[in-house]
């Protein structure tokens, strides 16, 4: 078992913007340096590096620019935002196996000023991903919003939810971001009327149902729980770390499985998280859920066991996921309100919640749940104080 063997000992980030004005490599190095400084470590302490397969900055390049020495562990995780918590899992495995004592996880991207994920991109290769895309790209389902829209429409049909239920997720995220000085939408909350008035992107998704496009970087330092207790910051112990993929899984949207309006890959992750950690949904103090699109927040709440299938709209109603509600979700504003750094900024927020240093601190000493990208093979973490 890897539960509680390792901890996140440092977090670092650049500013979050729409035009960073510098390379993704520089962003990565800035974030890693900040994370090491946060932990009270130096580049020479780093023995391992893990990032996303989509990251444009090679581990050896980051290590070279950082001034790190020899590396004994290198790793990359696929499936876009689904990799966010999985990079931490890889670091935990490396530490637990004795392959590296200090492992850095990072993600850097100029997703607004550079390659924008929200645009359609031609699939011209002969990879399995290209084959999968051939089933829906010719029909116009070629952007993340278009792909998710079909699932969202089915969810509304199956469970009697409305687009206002999606809107309440956006309102909660923006309300939290409004009091977070690091958030792009700091000081700019929205109302449900604002959501209703925002333009259509792909029916039933409006602009305010979609996460941001951001430039920036986030890095995390993982080491053994024992060593982390002697470092500069209180450790965020990794009580559980899991990956998951469901039957008939495709990338982004799995149209061909038995139930379209569900996220079985998150169910696979949830079962592992609760088993590894010994916690249950009722124990969770706050949840940091991957909110690239509002419908998937509702569906995650159901898959993770916070409510029954089709019942998330009742949990969200009346401020249930806002600060002071039954389950505060994304106190930092999430990707809808703070920034879209492929879910890594959510892990940093979870660490702050464990430390008790978050801007919108949720009271209590229960664990913090974090999830990664949905619709794709995904991952999750449970963090607690050590």
Helices and strands as residue ranges (DSSP letters): E 6-13, H 24-39, G 43-45, E 48-52, H 59-66, E 73-77, G 80-83, H 84-96, E 102-110, H 128-133, G 137-139, H 144-159, H 163-177, H 192-197, E 200-202, E 205-206, G 207-209, E 215-224, H 225-228, E 236-244, H 264-277, G 281-283, E 286-288, H 294-303, H 312-316, G 317-319, E 328-329, H 334-337, H 344-355, E 368-371, E 378-385
